């Protein structure tokens, strides 16, 4: 179930809401005049969401390339390239 707080709660209990975002590791939805207005989340949660979006974008790009007939590289070649980048 989502955590929903009012804008006045955000103003008066910001520290409590911040603790809740970190403890529950999920966003808190903020309402203004009974309507959804903002979403507050921890930086760690936001970073994970951004990483997921980037991964989905890359997967979509790879799928589009595969549909167009683009050839990828094999596992051995990929591992060789990755190892070459290591110090």
C-alpha positions in Angstrom: 0.0 0.0 0.0 1.4 3.4 -0.9 2.5 5.9 1.8 0.5 9.1 1.3 1.1 12.3 3.3 -0.2 15.9 2.9 1.9 18.8 1.9 1.5 20.2 5.5 3.0 16.9 6.8 6.0 17.4 4.5 6.4 21.0 5.9 5.9 20.1 9.5 7.4 16.6 9.6 10.1 16.5 6.9 12.5 14.6 9.1 9.9 11.9 9.8 9.1 11.6 6.1 12.8 11.3 5.2 13.2 8.5 7.8 10.2 6.8 6.4 11.6 7.0 2.8 14.9 5.4 4.0 13.4 2.8 6.3 10.6 1.6 4.0 12.8 2.1 0.9 9.9 3.4 -1.1 8.5 6.7 -2.2 6.1 8.8 -0.2 3.3 10.5 -2.2 2.5 14.0 -1.2 -0.9 15.6 -1.7 -2.0 19.2 -2.0 -5.7 20.0 -1.4 -6.5 16.3 -1.6 -4.8 15.8 -5.1 -1.6 14.1 -5.9 1.2 16.6 -6.2 4.7 15.3 -5.4 6.7 12.1 -4.8 9.5 12.1 -2.2 12.0 9.3 -2.2 15.5 8.6 -0.9 18.5 9.2 -3.2 19.3 5.5 -3.2 15.8 4.6 -4.4 16.0 7.3 -7.1 19.4 6.0 -8.3 18.0 2.5 -8.6 15.0 3.7 -10.6 17.4 5.6 -12.9 19.6 2.5 -13.4 16.5 0.4 -14.2 15.4 3.0 -16.8 18.8 3.0 -18.4 18.9 -0.8 -18.5 15.4 -0.9 -20.1 16.4 1.7 -22.6 19.5 -0.3 -23.5 17.5 -3.5 -23.8 15.0 -1.8 -26.1 17.8 -0.5 -28.2 19.4 -4.0 -28.5 16.0 -5.5 -29.3 15.5 -2.9 -32.1 18.9 -3.6 -33.5 18.3 -7.4 -33.4 15.0 -6.9 -35.2 16.8 -5.0 -37.9 19.2 -7.9 -38.4 22.2 -6.4 -36.6 24.7 -9.1 -35.4 26.0 -8.9 -31.9 29.2 -10.3 -30.6 29.7 -13.6 -28.9 30.3 -14.3 -25.3 34.0 -15.1 -25.7 34.7 -11.9 -27.6 32.7 -9.8 -25.1 34.7 -11.3 -22.2 38.0 -10.6 -24.1 37.0 -7.0 -24.5 36.0 -6.7 -20.9 39.2 -8.2 -19.6 41.2 -5.9 -21.8 39.7 -3.0 -20.0 40.7 -4.2 -16.5 43.9 -2.8 -15.0 
